[in-house]
Amino acid sequence: MKSILLLGGGKIGSVVGDLLAHATTGGRPDYQVTVADRSEALLAGLPRHPQLNTLVLDVNDAALLRTALRGRFAVLSALPYMLTLQVARAARELGVHYLDLTEDVAATRGIRELAEGAGTAFIPQCGLAPGFISIVAHDLARRFDSLDSVRMRVGALPAYPSNALNYNLTWSTEGVINEYCEPCEAIVDGRPTEVPALEEREEFSLDGVLYEAFNTSGGLGTLCETLEGRVRTLNYRTIRYPGHAAIMKALLNDLRLRDRRALLKDILENAVPATMQDVVIVFVTVSGTRADESGQPRFLQDTYARKIYSHTLHGTMRSAIQITTASSLAAMLDLLAQGQLPQQGFVRQEEVSLDTFLANRFGQVYGTQALAQAA
């Protein structure tokens, strides 16, 4: 049984803890999880389970953080992106495996530097996007003899939009604001570059529903490096219902709230309700050439599309973004613990094959075309 420190007991962390606490092999528990958070009230609301402990901890207290890390197999960070580097540094110092959910490009670059020469694994970006989306895109890309384009689209949307933003809060508000503000990595005409967030808007339909998609930061993970020199076009865009991007651009640019992110967070959290009735959309399209049966190259396209809805998990209703994000992090930990991932250094999401991920007990949540929507 492996001892895990899970930092952050909020929307995603609480579900990660619940998943790992219920993980057993041959009737025996696989993990003993300590969920640490600075909020005692939040910890008190977590489900009770013999394999789940809680710890009141402020990660800004370096000494207490190191004490909590000692003797652990791994630390999982479900904290806001701005706290990830200090946790990764402590993990490096104490020889503990490190995994996180960050979408922040700068933080991931810092973690990569920390991972150089480390005796344990550093696996950032273990969520939905970045995370699972990179596994899917890389799996499709490897099926081609030569690549032309890789287009990745992901959205966590309310099932029943009812406001001008056509949006409800489903995960970290800081994370949403950050991905709407920071530059976005891409490959354009074969060259790695940065493109502005909220731009290059497009519309498409899926199952008869109209969506928009636009540039947001962080969703590509490390794919720009992995596919550089092999693809003409590589980009990531977030899916929303039409009209969302225009309003967010007005707030961030015209009202200059990109320079007052704390205020914008306060506005959103007090004006836009959260919901448990959501849907996660994963839509990846890859085009390139592949030899046909006669050996002649043909220009082809492969697409991976999934919709996952909120549903009950271990007796508690969970949103789709909670389920998918938490399951991705739990699956990566599980694969690490089972020896199916490198045990040291920097590990990219795309180092995992799609078949391996979907075969994992936690990764299986992505394996169906669409889960039944909760009433």
Buried (B, 14 or more C-beta within 10 A) or exposed (E): EBBBBBBBBBBBBBBBBBBBBBBEEEEEBBBBBBBBBBEEEBBEEBBEBEBBBBBEBEBEEEEBBBEBBEEBBBBBBBBBBEBBBBBBBBBBEBEBBBBBBBBBBBBBEBBBEBBEEBEBBBBBBBBBBBBBBBBBBBBBBEEBEEBBBBBBBBBBBBBEBEEEBBBBBBBBBBBBBBBBBBEBBBBEEEEBEBBEBBEBBEEEEBEEEEBBBBBBBBBBBBBBBBBEEBBBBBBBBBBBBEBBBBBBBEBBEEBEBBEEBEEBBEBBEEEBEBBBBBBBBBBBBBBBBEEEEEEEEEEBEBEBBBBBBBBEBEEEEBBBBBBBBBBBBBBBBBBBBEEBBBEEBBBBBBBBBBEBBBBBBBBEBBBEEEBEBBE
